[in-house]
């Protein structure tokens, strides 16, 4: 299964629904671009309930996104991880 992101925005909050497998550079680039394109918001929620797998490089990307969000005053929240994630 590939990696997909759908988004919904309400006011200054966005929810990114992630699904599939976050492996390889294409999926990590998609995740980075999806999050960093929302720099005008106050809160970005990453719902990973439909994510089947994260590779170790994705953990590094999540750390990068956390640091980016802290530097720009945005709260990034990771919600609903499965036991495998």
C-alpha positions as CSV (number, residue, x, y, z in Angstrom):
1,X,0.0,0.0,0.0
2,X,1.2,3.5,-0.8
3,X,1.2,6.5,1.5
4,X,-1.7,9.0,1.3
5,X,-2.5,12.2,3.1
6,X,-5.9,13.9,3.2
7,X,-6.4,17.2,5.1
8,X,-9.2,19.1,6.7
9,X,-8.9,22.6,8.1
10,X,-11.2,24.3,10.6
11,X,-10.0,27.8,11.5
12,X,-6.4,27.7,12.5
13,X,-6.4,23.9,13.1
14,X,-5.6,21.3,10.4
15,X,-6.0,17.5,10.7
16,X,-3.9,15.5,8.3
17,X,-5.2,11.9,8.0
18,X,-2.3,9.7,7.0
19,X,-2.8,6.3,5.6
20,X,-0.6,3.5,4.3
21,X,3.1,2.9,4.7
22,X,5.6,5.7,5.5
23,X,8.7,4.2,3.9
24,X,11.0,5.6,1.4
25,X,11.9,9.2,0.4
26,X,8.7,9.9,-1.5
27,X,6.4,9.4,1.4
28,X,8.6,11.4,3.8
29,X,8.8,14.2,1.3
30,X,5.0,14.2,1.0
31,X,4.6,14.3,4.8
32,X,7.2,17.1,5.2
33,X,5.5,19.2,2.4
34,X,2.0,18.6,3.8
35,X,3.0,19.8,7.2
36,X,5.3,22.7,6.4
37,X,2.8,24.1,3.8
38,X,0.5,24.8,6.8
39,X,2.9,27.4,8.5
40,X,0.1,29.9,9.0
41,X,-1.9,27.6,11.3
42,X,-1.7,27.3,15.1
43,X,-2.2,23.5,15.4
44,X,-1.5,20.6,13.0
45,X,-2.8,17.2,14.0
46,X,-1.3,14.1,12.4
47,X,-3.8,11.3,12.6
48,X,-1.8,8.1,12.0
49,X,-4.6,5.6,12.8
50,X,-4.5,4.3,9.3
51,X,-0.7,4.1,9.0
52,X,0.5,0.5,8.8
53,X,4.3,1.1,9.0
54,X,6.9,3.7,9.8
55,X,10.5,3.2,9.0
56,X,13.3,4.6,11.0
57,X,13.9,7.5,8.6
58,X,10.3,8.6,9.3
59,X,11.1,8.9,13.0
60,X,13.8,11.4,12.0
61,X,11.3,13.3,9.9
62,X,8.9,13.4,12.8
63,X,11.7,14.9,15.0
64,X,12.4,17.4,12.2
65,X,8.8,18.4,12.0
66,X,8.6,18.8,15.8
67,X,11.6,21.0,15.8
68,X,10.3,23.0,12.9
69,X,6.9,23.5,14.6
70,X,8.5,24.6,17.9
71,X,10.6,27.2,16.0
72,X,7.6,28.5,14.2
73,X,5.2,28.5,17.1
74,X,3.0,25.7,15.8
75,X,1.8,22.8,17.9
76,X,2.1,19.5,16.0
77,X,0.2,16.6,17.6
78,X,0.6,12.9,16.7
79,X,-2.6,11.0,17.5
80,X,-4.1,7.5,17.2
81,X,-0.9,5.5,16.5
82,X,-1.5,1.7,16.2
83,X,0.5,-0.7,18.3
84,X,2.8,-1.4,15.3
85,X,3.5,2.3,14.8
